Amino acid sequence: MKIAVISAILENPKQTQGGFNEIVAGFRGIVKGRMGIPFEKEGIAVVSITVTADMDEINNFTGKLGKLDGVTVKATVSKNEYEL
């Protein structure tokens, strides 16, 4: 298993957060923590999600999030494998 931090910027959170939250809920088995910071004046939100999973599942998760209009996603993945 890998440990990864998935960073997402929601350009229009009021329109995108419903779909975003639905996808995150679908991967709740691998999500270990989540932090969101609203930038109300700028009209964006920044979300950081920590996950533990194999690379296929991490890529599947980030791919689904990245397909949402107005959402930019990047993942930082541990170099090492862990027994979790």
ABEGO torsion letter per residue (X at the ends): XBBBBBBBBBABAAAAAAAAAAAAAAAAAABABBBBBBBAAAGBBBBBBBBBBBAAAAAAAAAAAAABBGBBBBBBBBABBBBX
